Amino acid sequence: MLQMKGISKSFPGVKALDNVTLTVNKGEIHALVGENGAGKSTLMKVLSGSYIADEGEVVIDGETISNPDPALMIEKGVAVIYQELMLLKYRTVAENIFMGRYPKNKFGAVDYKKMRDDSFGILKELELNLDPDAVISDLSIAKRQMVEIAKAMSRKAKIIVMDEPTATLGESELEGLFQTIRRLAKKGITFIYISHRLKEVFELCTSLTIMKDGAVVESGDVSAYNVNELVTKMVGRDVSNLYPANTRKPGEVILDVKNLTRKGKFYDINFDLRKGEILGVAGLVGAGRTEILRALIGADRCDSGTITINGTEAKIKCPTDGIGAKLGIVPEDRKGQGLFLQQSMIYNITIASLKQFITGAFINPVKERKTAKEFVDMFHIRPGNLDTAAMNMSGGNQQKLIISKWLTSDLKILLIDEPTRGIDVGSRQEIYSILNDLVLKGMSIIMVSSELPELLGMCDRIMVINEGRKTALLDRSDANEELLMHYATCEAGKTA
């Protein structure tokens, strides 16, 4: 179905793709794996027509595509579903499926009845339980993914590229998406699946191509690999010890939360956090985990409850209060809420503690640059050019940038939401090591994650939230994936 032969692409100072060849058969679910910066996204942008290759050719279903552009590639059956979904939030499912090509009646006006009927037919054919009249903003992330698939199929897509499709899905939502992909693959639709969640690659995909530094390492059947072999080929080093050894000995209680409630989001949340501890927060997407972190930092106001820090009740009504109480947050949406994407690394590292960089009436740029350089070197943030804009960095390096931002202040408690979402396995290992080192030096961390192995590998205790209520608080030694999922899906008050 697809051959990309000898594809090369260079940008000023960087060879992004070097003689890449990719072959995918009809009806395959083909994984494209590699670290951030390996060239996966660039290769797919060549396939979509967004980039023009310097060398090489693209052949779809036996036809060599000359002078590709996005409109032509859509016409030839290529659809790309990006991690940041390209949907209009306040329009209906039907309007999104036919975005940019609404059917018209004989008077030239939009024929909403035909659009709705055609959408219903597409959804029925795909066996998707969606209402054409539903507004996108009212749908879960998983259902929005389904709308993207329906949109692709309405354009008669032959090849669907899915870029980190499950980055914002919880474990329980994956199977519905996987069933849809498998069903379409059986009908002859070809999938290229990009994910850093290697567990999904082994569960879903039939074949794979490994990329590193803009080149193909090798291709083969998924069944020919195990996780450790795949990771070693991706990163060029052994990362079998993904999680650092836990030698931590948590001390006294530093944070005590009592009966914290934000109506409609979470109710009567009670827990404590000890010095030098990582406390995990598990639960399904939408359970209220993120909302609890936002309340602790003061981004959202609570209706009732108390937050006590070092034995003194803290009045946290806004983020300024949270920062004053020595809290910092690494948000789930690092691009939208954690970084100033168009600003430099220096700007992003020092923005949370500007007072310490002021000399007289002005910010001291020499002091700023010196501090930023220390963190860039300490955390191996790449590229090392301090004037690089955050938007031009990989996900792992962006995450290190946000952590650095908080460490320029006298931080005591770090709240981190989905610490490795969209981050490759090599960078994950580095993030885990950074967090472990911080805790060994006396910091305390509350970590929200949808990946249960991550919580079990990193945390000392794990609190489970279901529908806004705490259903369990387990020591690491007592927890496993099955038990965490049980508490994440059971009703509060009916736990063992």
C-alpha positions in Angstrom: 0.0 0.0 0.0 2.8 2.4 0.8 6.5 2.7 -0.2 8.7 5.6 0.8 12.0 5.2 -1.0 15.2 6.9 -0.1 13.6 9.9 1.6 16.0 12.6 2.7 15.2 16.0 4.2 17.5 18.7 5.5 16.9 21.9 7.5 19.5 24.6 8.1 22.2 22.8 10.1 20.2 19.6 10.5 19.8 16.5 8.4 16.3 15.4 9.6 16.0 12.3 7.3 18.8 10.4 5.7 17.9 7.9 2.9 14.8 6.6 4.8 12.9 3.7 3.2 9.5 2.6 4.7 7.2 -0.2 3.3 3.8 -0.9 4.7 1.4 -3.5 3.4 -2.4 -3.2 2.9 -4.3 -3.8 6.1 -1.2 -3.7 8.4 -1.0 -1.8 11.6 2.6 -0.7 11.4 4.4 0.9 14.3 6.9 3.7 13.7 9.0 3.9 16.9 12.1 5.9 18.0 13.1 8.6 20.4 12.0 12.2 20.1 14.0 13.7 17.3 14.4 10.4 15.5 12.6 11.7 12.4 9.2 10.0 12.7 7.1 13.2 12.5 9.3 14.7 9.7 8.8 11.5 7.7 5.0 11.6 8.2 5.0 15.3 7.2 6.6 14.2 4.0 3.9 11.6 3.6 1.2 14.1 4.2 2.6 16.6 1.8 3.4 19.2 4.5 7.1 18.8 3.7 8.7 18.3 0.3 11.5 15.7 0.4 15.0 16.7 -0.9 15.4 13.2 -2.3 13.3 10.1 -2.7 9.8 9.2 -3.8 6.4 8.2 -2.3 4.4 5.4 -3.9 0.8 4.8 -2.8 -1.0 1.7 -4.0 1.4 1.4 -6.9 1.2 5.0 -8.0 4.2 7.3 -7.7 3.1 10.7 -6.3 4.6 13.6 -8.2 4.8 17.1 -6.6 2.9 16.1 -3.4 1.0 18.7 -1.4 -1.5 18.3 1.5 -4.6 18.5 -0.7 -3.2 16.0 -3.2 -2.2 13.5 -0.5 -5.7 13.7 1.1 -7.1 12.9 -2.4 -4.7 9.9 -2.7 -6.1 8.5 0.6 -3.6 9.7 3.3 -5.0 11.0 6.6 -3.0 12.1 9.6 -4.5 12.2 13.1 -2.2 14.3 15.3 -1.8 14.2 19.0 -3.4 17.6 19.3 -6.7 16.8 17.6 -7.8 19.1 14.7 -11.4 19.5 15.7 -13.7 22.5 16.2 -14.7 22.2 19.9 -18.0 24.1 19.7 -19.3 22.4 16.5 -21.1 19.1 16.1 -19.7 15.8 15.2 -21.3 16.0 11.7 -19.8 19.5 11.1 -16.4 18.2 12.1 -16.6 15.2 9.9 -17.3 17.4 6.9 -15.2 20.3 8.0 -14.2 22.4 4.9 -16.5 20.5 2.5 -20.1 21.0 3.8 -22.7 19.6 1.4 -24.8 22.4 -0.3 -28.4 22.5 -1.4 -29.6 23.9 -4.7 -29.6 27.4 -3.3 -26.0 27.2 -2.3 -26.7 27.0 1.4 -25.3 24.3 3.7 -27.5 21.2 3.6 -27.5 20.3 7.3 -29.9 17.4 6.9 -27.7 15.7 4.2 -24.6 16.3 6.3 -26.2 14.8 9.4 -27.6 11.8 7.4 -24.2 11.2 5.7 -22.4 11.4 9.1 -24.9 9.0 10.6 -24.2 6.5 7.8 -20.4 6.8 8.2 -20.6 6.3 12.0 -22.9 3.3 11.6 -20.6 1.7 9.0 -17.7 2.2 11.4 -19.8 0.9 14.3 -19.1 4.0 16.3 -21.6 4.9 19.0 -21.7 8.7 18.4 -24.5 11.2 17.9 -23.9 13.3 14.8 -25.5 16.2 16.7 -23.3 16.0 19.7 -21.0 19.0 20.3 -17.3 18.1 20.4 -16.6 19.9 23.7 -19.1 17.5 25.4 -17.2 14.4 24.3 -14.5 12.5 26.0 -11.0 12.5 24.4 -11.6 8.9 23.3 -14.7 9.8 21.5 -13.0 12.8 19.9 -10.4 10.3 18.5 -13.3 8.4 17.0 -14.5 11.6 15.3 -11.1 12.1 13.8 -11.2 8.5 12.4 -14.7 9.1 11.0 -13.5 12.3 9.4 -10.6 10.4 7.8 -12.9 7.6 6.5 -15.4 10.1 5.1 -12.5 11.2 2.8 -12.0 7.6 1.7 -8.7 7.2 3.5 -6.5 4.3 2.6 -3.7 5.1 5.0 -4.3 6.6 8.4 -1.4 7.9 10.4 -2.0 8.1 14.2 0.5 10.2 16.1 0.5 9.4 19.8 -3.3 8.7 19.7 -3.4 7.4 23.3 -1.3 10.1 25.0 -4.5 11.6 26.6 -6.4 8.3 27.2 -6.6 6.2 30.3 -6.1 2.4 30.3 -9.8 1.7 30.2 -10.3 3.8 27.1 -7.7 2.1 25.0 -9.5 -1.1 24.1 -12.4 0.8 22.4 -9.9 2.6 20.2 -7.9 -0.6 19.5 -11.1 -2.4 18.5 -11.9 0.3 16.0 -8.4 0.2 14.5 -8.4 -3.6 14.3 -11.9 -3.6 12.7 -10.8 -1.1 10.0 -7.5 -2.9 9.4 -9.5 -6.1 8.6 -11.4 -4.1 6.0 -8.1 -3.2 4.3 -7.3 0.2 5.9 -3.6 0.6 6.5 -2.4 2.2 9.8 0.9 3.8 10.7 0.9 4.0 14.5 3.4 6.3 16.4 3.6 5.8 20.1 6.1 6.0 23.0 3.9 3.5 24.9 5.7 0.3 23.8 3.1 -1.9 25.5 0.6 -0.7 22.9 2.9 -1.5 20.1 3.1 -5.1 21.2 -0.7 -5.3 21.9 -1.9 -3.7 18.6 0.7 -3.6 15.9 1.8 -6.4 13.5 5.0 -4.9 12.1 7.3 -2.0 12.9 10.1 0.3 11.8 12.7 1.6 14.2 14.2 5.0 13.6 17.2 6.8 15.2 18.9 10.1 14.2 16.9 10.5 11.0 17.6 7.0 9.7 16.0 3.6 9.7 17.7 1.2 12.1 15.6 -1.8 11.0 12.1 -3.1 10.2 10.4 -6.4 11.0 7.5 -8.2 12.6 6.6 -7.1 16.1 6.7 -10.7 17.2 10.4 -10.8 16.6 11.2 -8.4 19.4 10.8 -8.0 23.1 10.6 -4.7 25.0 14.2 -4.6 26.1 15.6 -5.4 22.6 13.3 -2.7 21.0 14.3 -0.1 23.5 18.0 -0.8 23.1 17.8 -0.4 19.3 15.8 2.8 19.7 18.1 4.6 22.1 21.4 2.9 21.4 21.9 1.9 25.0 20.5 -0.4 27.6 17.7 1.1 29.6 16.4 -2.1 31.1 16.6 -0.4 34.5 14.0 2.2 33.6 13.1 3.2 37.1 15.8 4.2 39.7 16.3 2.0 42.7 14.1 3.2 45.6 16.4 3.9 48.5 14.2 6.7 49.8 13.3 7.0 53.5 10.4 9.5 53.8 10.4 11.7 56.9 7.9 13.8 58.7 4.6 15.0 57.2 5.1 18.2 55.2 1.6 18.5 53.7 -1.7 17.5 55.3 -5.0 17.7 53.3 -8.3 17.4 55.0 -11.8 17.1 53.5 -10.8 19.0 50.3 -13.9 19.5 48.1 -14.6 21.3 44.8 -18.2 20.5 43.9 -18.6 18.7 40.6 -14.9 17.7 40.6 -13.8 16.0 43.8 -15.2 15.5 47.3 -13.7 15.0 50.9 -10.2 14.3 49.8 -7.9 13.4 52.7 -4.2 12.5 52.5 -0.8 13.5 53.7 2.6 13.9 52.0 5.9 13.2 53.8 9.3 14.9 53.2 11.3 13.0 50.7 8.3 11.0 49.3 6.7 10.5 45.9 3.0 10.1 46.4 1.2 8.8 43.2 -2.3 9.6 42.2 -4.0 6.9 40.1 -7.5 6.9 38.4 -9.2 7.0 35.1 -9.2 10.0 32.9 -11.8 12.5 34.3 -11.7 11.0 37.8 -10.6 14.4 39.3 -6.8 13.8 39.6 -5.7 16.9 37.7 -8.4 19.0 39.5 -6.9 18.1 42.9 -3.4 19.3 41.8 -4.9 22.5 40.4 -6.7 23.1 43.7 -3.5 22.5 45.7 -1.5 25.1 43.7 -4.5 27.6 43.8 -5.4 27.5 40.1 -9.0 26.5 41.1 -10.8 27.5 44.3 -12.1 24.9 46.7 -15.5 25.0 48.3 -14.3 23.5 51.6 -11.4 21.7 53.3 -8.0 22.6 54.7 -4.4 22.4 53.4 -1.7 22.4 56.1 2.0 22.8 55.2 4.6 22.2 57.9 2.0 22.3 60.6 0.5 25.7 59.6 -2.8 26.0 57.7 -2.2 27.5 54.3 -4.7 29.9 52.7 -4.2 29.1 49.0 -6.7 31.1 46.9 -4.6 31.7 43.8 -1.4 30.4 42.2 0.6 33.3 43.8 -0.4 31.9 47.2 0.6 28.4 46.1 4.0 29.5 44.9 4.4 31.5 48.2 3.8 28.3 50.1 6.7 26.7 48.2 4.6 24.6 45.7 5.2 24.3 42.0 3.3 22.5 39.3 4.3 20.7 36.0 0.9 20.7 34.2 -0.5 17.9 32.0 -0.6 20.4 29.1 3.0 21.5 29.1 2.7 23.4 25.8 -0.5 25.3 26.7 0.1 25.8 30.4 3.7 25.1 31.3 5.8 27.0 28.8 6.1 30.3 26.9 6.7 28.4 23.6 8.0 31.3 21.6 10.4 32.5 24.3 13.9 31.3 25.0 15.2 28.6 27.4 16.5 31.4 29.6 13.1 33.1 29.8 11.3 29.9 30.6 13.8 28.8 33.3 13.8 32.1 35.2 10.2 33.4 34.8 8.9 31.9 38.1 11.6 33.6 40.2 12.4 36.9 38.5 12.9 38.8 41.8 16.2 37.1 42.4 17.6 38.2 39.0 16.8 41.9 39.5 19.7 44.3 40.1 18.5 47.8 40.9 15.5 48.4 38.7 16.3 46.0 36.0 16.7 42.2 35.3 20.3 41.2 35.3 20.7 39.2 32.0 24.2 37.9 33.0 22.8 36.4 36.2 19.8 35.0 34.3 22.0 33.3 31.7 24.4 31.9 34.3 21.5 30.3 36.2 19.9 28.9 33.1 23.2 27.4 31.9 23.6 25.6 35.3 20.3 23.8 34.8 20.8 23.1 31.1 24.1 21.4 32.0 22.8 19.7 35.1 19.8 18.1 33.3 21.5 17.7 29.9 18.8 19.8 28.2 19.2 19.8 24.4 19.9 21.8 22.3 22.4 23.5 24.6 21.9 26.9 23.0 20.2 29.0 25.7 18.5 31.2 23.1 16.6 28.3 21.6 12.8 28.8 21.7 10.9 26.3 23.8 8.7 25.4 20.8 11.7 24.0 19.0 12.6 21.5 21.7 11.5 17.8 22.1 8.9 16.8 24.7 11.5 15.4 27.1 13.6 18.6 27.0 10.5 20.8 27.4 9.6 18.8 30.5 13.1 19.3 31.9 12.7 23.0 31.2 9.5 23.3 33.3 11.1 21.4 36.2 14.1 23.7 36.0 11.8 26.7 36.2 10.5 25.7 39.6 13.9 24.7 40.9 15.1 28.3 40.6 12.8 29.1 43.5 13.0 27.6 47.0 10.6 24.8 46.1 9.5 22.2 48.7 6.6 20.4 47.0 6.4 19.6 43.3 3.1 18.7 41.7 3.6 16.9 38.4 0.8 15.8 36.1 1.5 13.0 33.5 5.3 13.4 33.8 6.2 11.4 30.7 3.2 11.9 28.3 4.5 11.9 24.8 8.1 11.4 25.9 10.4 8.7 24.5 11.8 6.0 26.6 15.3 7.4 26.8 14.1 10.7 28.0 11.7 9.0 30.4 14.6 7.4 32.2 16.3 10.8 32.5 13.1 12.4 33.9 12.7 9.5 36.5 16.3 10.0 37.6 15.8 13.7 38.0 12.7 13.3 40.1 14.3 10.6 42.2 17.4 12.8 42.9 15.1 15.7 43.9 13.3 13.6 46.4 16.6 12.2 47.8 17.6 15.8 48.4 14.5 16.4 50.6 11.8 17.6 48.1 8.4 16.0 48.1 6.4 15.1 45.0 2.8 14.4 44.1 2.7 12.6 40.7 -0.5 12.0 38.7 -0.1 9.4 36.0 -2.4 7.3 33.7 0.4 4.7 33.4 0.2 2.3 36.2 3.7 0.8 35.7 5.0 4.3 36.1 3.3 4.8 39.4 4.4 1.4 40.7 7.9 2.0 39.6 8.3 5.6 41.0 6.0 6.1 44.0 6.3 5.3 47.7 2.5 5.3 48.1 -0.4 5.5 45.6 -3.7 7.2 46.2 -6.6 6.1 43.9 -9.4 8.5 42.8 -12.6 7.4 41.2 -15.3 9.8 40.2 -13.9 12.5 42.4 -13.5 10.4 45.6 -10.6 8.7 47.2 -11.1 4.9 47.1 -7.7 3.7 48.4 -4.2 4.8 49.6 -1.7 1.9 49.2 1.9 1.4 50.0 4.0 0.6 47.0 4.7 -2.9 48.3 1.0 -3.7 48.6 0.0 -2.4 45.2 -0.2 -4.0 41.7 -1.9 -3.0 38.4 -5.0 -5.2 39.0 -5.5 -3.8 42.5 -5.1 -0.2 41.3 -7.6 -0.7 38.5 -10.1 -2.3 40.9 -10.0 0.8 43.1 -10.1 3.1 40.1 -13.4 1.5 38.9 -15.1 0.6 42.2 -17.5 2.9 44.0 -16.1 4.9 47.0 -17.4 3.4 50.2 -17.5 -0.1 48.7 -13.8 -0.8 48.8 -12.2 -3.8 50.5 
